[in-house]
C-alpha cells in the first residue's frame, strides 16, 4: 500500500503566486515606513523575494470534544485516548516502559503535502514517544503508518488489555476536526544559511528582525505538521549520508497533549529524503 516518495512540491505545498505577492507588498510597505531601503533597491528586492520563496505551508491539527453517543473508534483520527494496535503486537515500549500515545491521523484525511511527505495515501499515522526522551538507549519514539490493509475494527477492551500495566495513563481523548493551514518561516539561523549571491548576512539579519517585529516573519511554535522547525538551541537537522537534509514532518511542543519536552522544549521528527521508513529526531529544552 501507499505510494513512492513524492517531492514536497505538491498541491498547496508551496505558497501561491498571489500569496507571495501579497506578502511582498506588505513587507515592502513595512520597510518603507521604517525608512529602510529605497525604491529600486535591487538588493533589497532580491532579498525580500528570497524570503518570500522560502516560506512553507504548515498545518496545526484542530481538536474538539469527542462526539456524544458513539464517540470515536480505534480507527478514527484522534488526539490522545486509546490508539489502534495490531492484535499480535505489544504496546510500544522502551526498556520496559510504555511510550506515551500522542495522536493518530487517518492518512487520507491529512493535507496532500503531508501525505506526500509520509509516502502514503492511506493508512493510519501514529506517534508514540517516551516521556524520558532519549535518557535511556533504546527505541524511545515510534512514528509509523499502519497500512490500510492491516486496519480492522477491534474491541477497545482488547486493546486496553495490551496496555503496559493497569495504571498506565492515557491522555484525554480529543476529536480531530480539521487542519488549519498557515505559512511558516525558517528560524534566523536557517534563513541566513542559504542567502542569494551578493546579499550580506548583516543586512539580511536586520531585514528579518524588522519583518519579525511587524509580524510578517516568524517560525510557528506548537504542535504542527510540516513547515519549519522551531529550533530553540540552534539548528539540528538530521542529514543523510549524502549530506541531504531529512524532511521536516512533525513538531511536538505539548500544545495538543500535555507532553513535556524537557522543562519547555521542542521535538522534531524528520523523514529520510528518499526512504519513507527511516526517521530521525532532534529535541532540545528552551
C-alpha positions as CSV (number, residue, x, y, z in Angstrom):
1,X,0.0,0.0,0.0
2,X,1.0,3.6,-0.1
3,X,2.9,5.3,-2.9
4,X,6.5,6.2,-3.6
5,X,8.0,9.3,-2.1
6,X,6.7,12.5,-3.7
7,X,8.6,15.7,-3.6
8,X,7.3,18.5,-1.3
9,X,6.3,20.5,-4.3
10,X,2.7,19.1,-4.5
11,X,-0.8,20.6,-4.4
12,X,-0.7,23.6,-2.0
13,X,2.8,22.6,-0.7
14,X,4.3,25.9,-1.9
15,X,2.9,29.4,-1.5
16,X,0.7,30.5,-4.3
17,X,1.8,33.4,-6.5
18,X,-0.9,35.6,-5.1
19,X,0.1,34.7,-1.5
20,X,3.7,35.5,-2.1
21,X,2.9,38.8,-3.9
22,X,0.6,39.9,-1.1
23,X,3.4,39.1,1.4
24,X,5.9,41.1,-0.7
25,X,3.6,44.1,-0.8
26,X,3.2,44.1,2.9
27,X,7.0,43.6,3.5
28,X,7.9,46.5,1.2
29,X,5.4,48.8,2.9
30,X,6.7,47.9,6.4
31,X,10.3,48.5,5.5
32,X,9.4,51.8,3.7
33,X,7.5,53.1,6.8
34,X,10.6,52.3,8.8
35,X,12.7,54.2,6.4
36,X,14.7,51.1,5.4
37,X,15.8,50.8,1.7
38,X,14.6,52.8,-1.2
39,X,12.6,52.4,-4.4
40,X,14.5,50.5,-6.9
41,X,16.9,48.9,-4.4
42,X,17.6,45.7,-6.3
43,X,19.5,44.1,-3.5
44,X,16.7,44.6,-1.0
45,X,14.1,43.4,-3.5
46,X,16.1,40.3,-4.2
47,X,16.3,39.6,-0.5
48,X,12.6,40.0,0.0
49,X,11.8,37.8,-2.9
50,X,14.1,35.1,-1.4
51,X,12.4,35.3,2.0
52,X,9.0,35.0,0.3
53,X,10.2,31.9,-1.6
54,X,11.4,30.0,1.5
55,X,8.1,30.3,3.4
56,X,6.4,26.9,3.6
57,X,2.9,25.8,4.5
58,X,2.4,24.0,7.7
59,X,-0.7,22.7,9.4
60,X,-1.9,22.6,13.0
61,X,-4.5,19.9,13.9
62,X,-7.7,21.4,15.2
63,X,-9.1,19.4,18.0
64,X,-12.5,19.4,19.7
65,X,-14.8,17.4,22.0
66,X,-15.4,13.8,21.3
67,X,-18.9,13.4,19.7
68,X,-21.6,12.3,22.0
69,X,-23.1,8.9,21.5
70,X,-20.9,6.6,19.5
71,X,-17.7,8.5,20.3
72,X,-14.5,7.7,18.4
73,X,-13.5,4.3,17.2
74,X,-10.0,2.9,17.4
75,X,-9.6,3.6,13.7
76,X,-10.6,7.3,13.8
77,X,-8.2,10.3,13.8
78,X,-7.8,11.3,17.4
79,X,-5.6,13.2,19.9
80,X,-4.8,11.0,23.0
81,X,-7.2,8.3,24.0
82,X,-6.8,4.7,23.1
83,X,-5.0,4.0,19.8
84,X,-5.4,1.2,17.3
85,X,-2.9,-1.6,17.8
86,X,-2.5,-4.8,15.8
87,X,-3.7,-7.9,17.6
88,X,-0.3,-9.6,17.6
89,X,1.8,-6.6,18.8
90,X,2.8,-5.3,22.2
91,X,2.3,-1.8,23.4
92,X,5.3,0.2,22.1
93,X,7.9,0.5,24.8
94,X,11.5,1.5,25.6
95,X,13.5,-0.6,28.1
96,X,10.2,-1.9,29.6
97,X,8.5,1.4,30.0
98,X,5.5,2.1,27.8
99,X,5.6,5.0,25.3
100,X,3.1,7.8,25.6
101,X,0.5,7.8,22.8
102,X,0.1,11.3,21.4
103,X,-2.1,11.1,18.4
104,X,-3.2,9.2,15.2
105,X,-4.5,10.5,11.9
106,X,-6.2,8.7,9.1
107,X,-3.7,9.4,6.3
108,X,-6.4,10.1,3.7
109,X,-7.7,12.9,5.9
110,X,-4.3,14.7,6.0
111,X,-3.4,17.6,3.7
112,X,-1.9,16.4,0.4
113,X,1.7,17.6,1.2
114,X,1.7,15.7,4.5
115,X,0.5,12.5,2.7
116,X,3.3,13.1,0.2
117,X,5.9,13.5,2.9
118,X,4.8,10.3,4.6
119,X,4.9,8.5,1.3
120,X,1.4,7.0,1.9
121,X,-2.0,7.9,0.6
122,X,-4.0,5.7,3.0
123,X,-3.5,4.1,6.4
124,X,-3.1,5.3,10.0
125,X,-0.3,7.6,11.1
126,X,0.6,7.2,14.8
127,X,3.0,8.8,17.2
128,X,4.3,7.4,20.4
129,X,7.1,9.0,22.5
130,X,8.9,8.1,25.8
131,X,8.5,10.7,28.5
132,X,12.1,10.1,29.3
133,X,13.0,11.1,25.8
134,X,16.5,9.7,24.9
135,X,17.6,9.4,28.6
136,X,17.9,5.6,28.1
137,X,19.1,4.0,25.0
138,X,16.5,2.1,23.0
139,X,13.5,2.7,20.9
140,X,12.2,5.8,22.7
141,X,9.9,7.0,19.9
142,X,7.7,5.5,17.2
143,X,6.3,7.3,14.3
144,X,4.7,5.0,11.8
145,X,1.9,4.5,9.2
146,X,-0.1,1.3,9.7
147,X,-1.1,0.1,6.3
148,X,-4.7,0.3,5.3
149,X,-4.8,-3.4,4.6
150,X,-3.9,-4.0,8.3
151,X,-6.7,-1.9,9.7
152,X,-9.6,-3.9,11.1
153,X,-12.3,-3.0,13.7
154,X,-11.3,-4.2,17.1
155,X,-12.9,-4.3,20.6
156,X,-11.4,-1.4,22.7
157,X,-11.3,-3.8,25.6
158,X,-8.9,-6.0,23.7
159,X,-6.6,-3.0,23.0
160,X,-6.9,-1.9,26.6
161,X,-5.6,-5.3,27.6
162,X,-2.4,-4.5,25.7
163,X,-1.6,-1.5,27.9
164,X,1.8,-1.9,29.7
165,X,0.0,-2.1,33.1
166,X,-3.4,-1.4,34.7
167,X,-2.3,2.0,36.0
168,X,-0.9,3.2,32.7
169,X,-2.3,6.7,31.9
170,X,-3.6,7.8,28.6
171,X,-4.0,11.4,27.5
172,X,-7.6,12.6,27.4
173,X,-9.2,11.7,24.1
174,X,-10.0,14.6,21.7
175,X,-11.5,14.5,18.2
176,X,-9.7,15.9,15.2
177,X,-11.9,18.5,13.5
178,X,-9.5,19.5,10.7
179,X,-6.1,21.0,9.9
180,X,-5.5,24.7,9.8
181,X,-3.0,25.9,7.2
182,X,-0.6,28.7,7.7
183,X,2.7,29.9,6.2
184,X,5.8,29.1,8.2
185,X,9.2,30.7,8.1
186,X,12.6,29.3,8.9
187,X,14.4,30.4,12.1
188,X,17.0,33.1,11.6
189,X,19.9,30.5,11.5
190,X,18.3,28.5,8.8
191,X,17.2,31.6,6.9
192,X,20.7,33.1,6.9
193,X,22.4,29.8,6.0
194,X,21.4,30.0,2.3
195,X,21.3,33.6,1.1
196,X,21.2,34.7,-2.5
197,X,24.6,35.7,-4.0
198,X,25.7,39.2,-3.1
199,X,23.5,39.5,-0.1
200,X,25.3,40.3,3.2
201,X,24.3,38.4,6.3
202,X,24.2,41.6,8.4
203,X,21.7,43.2,6.0
204,X,19.6,40.1,5.9
205,X,19.5,39.8,9.7
206,X,18.4,43.4,10.0
207,X,15.6,42.9,7.5
208,X,14.5,39.7,9.2
209,X,14.4,41.5,12.6
210,X,12.2,44.3,11.2
211,X,9.8,41.9,9.4
212,X,9.5,39.8,12.6
213,X,8.7,42.9,14.7
214,X,6.0,43.7,12.2
215,X,4.5,40.2,12.5
216,X,5.4,39.3,8.9
217,X,8.1,36.8,9.7
218,X,8.4,34.0,12.3
219,X,8.7,30.3,13.0
220,X,5.4,28.9,14.4
221,X,5.6,27.3,17.8
222,X,3.4,24.5,19.0
223,X,2.5,21.1,17.6
224,X,2.4,21.2,13.9
225,X,2.8,19.2,10.7
226,X,5.4,20.2,8.0
227,X,6.7,23.8,7.9
228,X,10.0,24.7,9.6
229,X,11.5,23.5,12.9
230,X,11.1,25.9,15.8
231,X,14.7,25.4,17.0
232,X,15.3,26.7,20.5
233,X,19.1,25.8,20.8
234,X,20.3,26.2,17.2
235,X,19.7,24.2,14.0
236,X,19.9,20.4,14.4
237,X,18.9,19.0,11.1
238,X,19.2,15.3,10.6
239,X,21.2,14.5,7.5
240,X,21.5,11.5,5.2
241,X,24.9,10.0,4.3
242,X,24.9,12.2,1.2
243,X,24.6,15.4,3.3
244,X,21.0,15.9,2.2
245,X,18.7,17.2,4.9
246,X,15.8,15.0,6.2
247,X,12.3,16.3,5.5
248,X,10.6,18.1,8.4
249,X,7.3,16.4,9.1
250,X,6.2,16.7,12.8
251,X,6.9,19.2,15.6
252,X,5.9,18.4,19.2
253,X,5.8,21.2,21.9
254,X,2.9,19.9,24.0
255,X,0.1,22.1,22.8
256,X,-2.2,19.3,21.6
257,X,-1.5,17.0,24.5
258,X,0.4,17.9,27.8
259,X,3.5,16.1,26.7
260,X,6.5,18.0,28.1
261,X,9.7,18.1,26.0
262,X,12.0,18.6,29.0
263,X,11.1,21.7,31.0
264,X,10.0,23.6,28.0
265,X,11.3,22.5,24.6
266,X,10.8,21.4,21.1
267,X,11.0,17.9,19.5
268,X,11.0,17.5,15.7
269,X,10.6,14.3,13.7
270,X,12.1,14.3,10.2
271,X,11.9,11.7,7.4
272,X,14.7,10.4,5.3
273,X,14.8,12.2,1.9
274,X,14.2,9.0,-0.1
275,X,13.3,6.2,2.4
276,X,9.9,6.6,3.9
277,X,10.6,4.1,6.6
278,X,13.6,5.9,8.1
279,X,13.1,8.7,10.6
280,X,15.3,10.9,12.6
281,X,14.6,13.0,15.7
282,X,16.0,16.1,17.4
283,X,15.0,17.7,20.6
284,X,16.2,20.4,23.0
285,X,15.0,22.3,26.0
286,X,14.5,26.1,25.6
